[in-house]
Amino acid sequence: MPAHSSYDAIIIGAGVIGACTAFELAKNGMRTLSIDKLPEAGYGSTSGSCAIIRTYYSAFESCAIAYEGWHYWKDWKGYIGVDDEQGLIKYHNTGCLVIKTEHNHRLERVCEMMDRIGCPYEHVGVGDIAQRMPNADTHQFEPAKRPEDEGFGQPTGPSVDGAVFFPNGGYVNDPKLSAHNAQRAAEAHGAEFLFNRAVVEILKTGNRVSGVVLDDGSRIEAPVVVNVAGPHSSKINAMAGVDGTMSISTRALRHEVAHVPAPEGVDFEHQGVVYSDSDIHTYCRPEVGNHILIGSEDPECDEKEWVDDPDSFDGNFSEQWNVLVMRMAQRMPDLRIPGTARGVVALYDVTDDWMPIYDRSDLDGFYMAVGTSGNQYKNAPVAGKMMAALIKSCENGHDHDNDPVRFHLDHVDLDISLGAFSRNREINQDSSFSVIG
């Protein structure tokens, strides 16, 4: 049971973004309670994340907060500021290699945004791709197909257009542990966490949130409630009655990630990079044991499996697992397809344009950090800071809807408008409408 019956803020969800939000609010002197229906921090969609840290997005503000976030991951111990009995995560700065395609505008827009935020990159010619992706087949395979489609695996052009290498990028070895680290950091500032409890009702007084009711009947009061519930975010918004008052909505999407051995003779664990390829609509990163994690960039030929009830979905691997590995094998011809599927099946919480919502709601005191799965893990420390700044400003009477809060990115030394992440924005047509966001 929580130590008190009332708090300054309740955070629903203890994934990495929820834990970082609790950390930042607690540092601001707020007495917070984080509630999660699962047994530990990071137990849900955070634990299913590939935990890739990258700076390239299809929107400027996303690039800016991602590069800001990279500075926290590379000095995670400095950000967390406390010890954790489970140890601290390790960040591997492998760099990121991204193939130039028509789909990503040959990365011209991305490189322009990197110039604006001062993030380094270098162009890689077709002949040099194999230096970073050993034995790579650099033929063009676009458009993405399924294995049963005619011409699958057959080149459609002599070569891709080259690539861009981003040296400031990599991956975190244990995403679940990162949430636990943030929990311990928050607790050092007085934050409390309550697990194995679900929120079943959002309390209101007039047009103001006033607390929550838990599945054991407990009523906990707070003038601020923050929805960071991941794939359950749409259900929490419905409880609060704000789901019909937003231009952008969230839905739970089932995703699979394959976990396969690297090709024989290739030390991908120590020499591999984070790799993104919208020619074959697949991404990957190194994994311990000289393995490779492979995920999808959601091509149109793949049917999206939306999940209405995030508490009930098929956690077994499907034929999509084989599709992922076979698509990557187009670029890595020596990649073998194991007889046993290994990896992760999890739910992503995504918006209509795959960009997150970091915003207030039409219910005073009710805030949202939602639609974040798949591409916002890397932004967790910055998202926590942005939510703390937004909540402080709005609770002090600022009209964020009509005059969006400006947020300063300390490491990038840049101000951005949090209006870019508004619930009432128009769908961002510059988005890739995929996990790349």
N, C-alpha and C positions, 0 to 999 in steps of 0.2 A: 504494500500500500504506500501511496505517496506520504511524505512527511507532513504535508499541509493540505488544507482543503481549498486554498486559493493561491494563485501565483500571478506574477506580472505577465507571463506569457506561457502558453502551452504550444508545444511543437508536436504535430502529429506525424510520426515517422522518424526513425533513427538510422536511416541510411547515411551515406557519407555527406550528402548535402544537408540533411536534417541535423546531423551531429555538428557539422561546421556552423550551421545557423545557431544552434544552441550555444556553441562556443562563443560566437561573436556577440550574441545578445547578453550572455553572462558576463563577458568582458565589459559590456556597457552598463553593468550594474543591475540588470534585470534578473529577478528570481524566476527561473524557467523550469518547466517540467516537460520532458520528452516522453511521448507515449508511443509504444510500438507493439503490435499484436504478435510479433515474432519473438523468439527467446533472447536474441542478442542484437547489438548494433551491427548494421551492415548485412543482416541475415537474408534480406530479400533481394531486390534487383541489383543492389550494389555488389553482392557476392557473385552475380552472374555477369558483371561487367568485364570487358577485356582490359580495362584500366589503362587505356592508351592515353598518353599525354601528347597533344599536338597543338599546333597554332593555326592551321589552315581551316577556314570555314568559308561559307559562301556569303556571309554578311560581315560588315566591318566591325560592328560592336562585338560580335562573337569572336572574331580574331583578336580583338584588343583584350578581352577578358581572358582568353585562352593564353595569350603570351604573358599577361600578368600572372595567371595561375601557375605557369611553368616555373616562375621564380620561387613560388612557395613549395612546389614539389621537389625542386633541386636542393632546397634547404628545409626539408620537412621537420627536422628536429628543431630548427630555429622557430618555425611557425607553431609547432605544437607546444614547445616550451616545458614539457613535463616528461617524466618517464612513464612507460606502460609495462606492466608486469608480463605482458605478452610480447614485448619488444616493439620496435618501430618498423614500419614498412621500409622497403628498399626501392629507390627509384633508379631505373637503368636508362641512362641517356644514350640510346642507340642512334638517334636521328631518325628522320622519316623521309622515305622516298615515295614520291607521288607521280604517277604516270600522267603525262599531258594527253588530254583527249578533247574531242569536240564537246563532250558532255560537261567538262569543267572549264570550257573556254580556253583550253591549253594553259590554264593556270595564270593567264595574263591578269585577270582581275585580282586573283589571290596575291600575286606578286606585288601588284600596286598597293594592296592593303598592307602587305608586309613592309613595304617602304614607308607607309604612313605611320606604322607603329614601331619602326626601327628594328624589326625582327629579321635576322640574317637568313639567307637562302642562297643556293647556287643552282644554275641550270646544268643538267646532265644530258649529254648527247646520247643518242641511241647506242652507239658503240661502247659507251661507258656504263650502261645500265648493269651489265653482267658483273662489273666490279663490286656492285653492292647487292645484287641478286644473282648469286652464282649460277652459271649455266642457264640463264634466263633465255627463253624464246621470245624475241622482241617483235614477232609478227603482230599485226592488228587482228583482233577477233571480234570487234564490235560489229553488229549489236549482240548483246548477250542472248544466249539461247539456253534451252533446256536440253539435256542429253538425248531426249527422244526426238528433238527437232532436226530436220535435215541440215547438214552442214556443221553440226556441233563439233567443236575442236578443229575445224578447218579454217586456216587463215583467210581473212577478207581483205587484207592489204599487206604490202611488203613489210611495213614496220609501223610501230607507234611513233609519236612525234617527239619522243624524248621524255625527260622527267625533270622534276625539281627536287632537290634534296634540302631538307630543313634540319640543320644540325641540332637545334634546340627542341628535342622531342624524344619520346621513348615510352616506357611503360612502368607501372607499379607492380611489384611482385605479388601483392596480396591485397586486393581491393577491400575485402571484408575487414582486414586488420586496420586499414586506414580509417574506417568508420569508428572502430574501437579506440584508436589513437585519439581521434577527435572527441570521442565521448570522455575519455580520461582528461583531456585538456579542458573540456567544458566543466567537468566535475570539480576540477581544481579551482574554478571560479564560482563554485556554488550551485551549478546546474544539477538537476536531478533527472534520473531516467527510470521509467517504469516499463517493464517488458511483460509479454504474455497477457496484454490487455488491449482490447479493441474499443475504439470509439464508436458508439451506436447512436449518438445524438449530439447535435451542436445546439447549445443553449443560446437564446437571444433575449434581449430586453429592448423592445422597440426595434430600431434598425441597428442595433449594436450587438455584437457577439458578447456572451457573458460567461462562456465556459463549455464544458463537455460532460456527457454522461458515458460511463464505461459499461462494458458488457457484464460487469458484476454489480451494476446498480450504483456505483460510486458517482457522485456529482462533484466536479472540480471546477471552481470558478476562476476566470481570468478575463481581463479586458482585451487581451490579444490572443488569437489562435492562428497558428501558421500551418497551412496544409503542405506537407512535404511527404505525402503518402505514396509517392511513386505510382505503380500501376493501379493503386486504389484511389488515386487523387480524384477521379471523376465521381466516385461514390461519395467521397467526403464533400466535394463541392455540391452534390445533390442534397446531402444532409443539411448543408448550410443554406440551400435555396438560392445559390448564386450561379448554378450551371446554365440557367436560361437567360442570364443577363450579360453573357460574354460573347464577343465576336469569334474568339478562338476557343476550341474545345480540346479535350484530351481523351485518348483512348488507349487501352492496353493492347499491345501487339506482341504475339508470340514470335520468338526468334531462337534460332539454333546457332551455336558456335562449335566448329569441329576442332578436335585436338588430335593431331597426327604427328608421327615421327618425321623429322627432317629427312631429305634425300640422303642416301648413303654417301659418305665422304664429305658432306657439307656440315660445318659446325655453325648451324644457324643460331644456336643458343648464345654463342659468344660473338659471332660476327654478323648476325642478321640485323635487319632494321625493321622498324614499323613501316608497313608497305600498304599503299592505297592505289587501287587500279580500277578506274571506272571504264576501262576498255573491256575487262572481264567481269566488272562489277563485283569485285572481291577485295577484301583487305586481310592482312595478317600481321602477326608479330611473333617474336621469339618467345619460347616458354622453356621452363626448366626441364632437364632431361633431354636436351636437344630435340625439342618438339616445336611445333608451329600451331598457333591458334589461328583459325580461319573463319572469317565472318562475311556476311553478305552486304553489298551496298544497294540492295533492294531494286533490282532491275524490273522493268514493267512486265516481263514475261513470268515473273514469280508471283503467284497469288499471295496476297497478304492475309494472314490469319488473325483477324481481330477477335479479342476475347472480352465478352460482356461481363463475365464473372471471374475476376482475377483469383478467386479462391478455388476455382475449378477449371483447370486446363490440362491438356495432355503433356506430361513431362517426358514422354518418350521421344527418342529420335525418330525422324521420318525419312523419307526419300530425299528430303532437302539436305540432309547431312552429306549424302553422296554427291549431290549437285555441287555443294560448296567445294568439296575436295577436287572434283573433276574440273571445275572452273579454274581453281588454282593450278591444277596440273597442266593447263594450257600454257601458263607462263613458266611453270617449273616442271618440265617434262619428266624429270627423274623422280618426281613425287609419287610415292606408292599409296594405294588406297587400302588401308587395313581392313581385315575381315570383321573387326569389332569396332563399333562406333563409340567414340569417347568425346567428351566435351561438355557443353552446358546447354540446357534448354531453359529459357527464362522469359519473363515478360518485360517489354519496354513500355514506358509511359511516354507517349508521343503526342504532339499537337498536329494541327492541320498542315503546318509548314515545317515541322520538325525543329522549330526554334522554341526555346522554353518560354514559359510565362514566369516572370519574377515581378509580382504586382500585388496591389491591394485588390479588394473586391468591392462590389456594391453594398456589401454588409460591412459596416464600420468595424474595424478591429480584426477582420478576417483577411488574412494574407495568403498568398500562394507562391510556392516555388515548385512548379509542376511542369509536366511535359519534358522532363530532363533526361530520360533514360537513353542509353546508347551513345549520346554525344556530349553530355554535360558532366560526366564524372570528373574530367580534368579541370573543370571550373569550380569544383566544390568550395575551395577556400575563398575564392572571390565571390561566389554566389552567397556564401554566408555573410560576408562583409556587406554586399549590396543589400541583402534583405534587412540586415541590422540598420543600415543607413536609411532605407526606405521606411521601415517601421518607425524609427525615431522621428523622421521628418513628418510623416503623416499623422502620427500621434500628437505631434506638436501643432497640428492644424494646417499643414501645407496641403494645397490642392494639387495632388500629383496628376490627376486625370487631365487637368487643363494647363498645368505648368510642370511637366515631368521633372522629377528629381535628377540633378546632375551628380554623377559619382566620379570621384578622382581615383585613377589607377596609379598607385604610388610608384611602382617599379617602371611602368611604361611612361609615367608622367603625362597622363592624358585624361581629360574629362570626357565622359560619355553620358548620353541620355538614357536613363532607365526606361524611357518611353518605348525604346526599341523592343522591350520584352513585355509590352502591355497586353492585357487580356483583350483589349478592344482594337488592337492594330489590324490593319489589313494584312491578308496573307502575303508573306514576303515572296515575291515572284523570283527573286534572285536565289532562293533556297534551292539546294539540290534535291529536296523532298526525299531525303534518304538519311541514313545514319550519319552521313558526313555533315548534315545540318546546313 
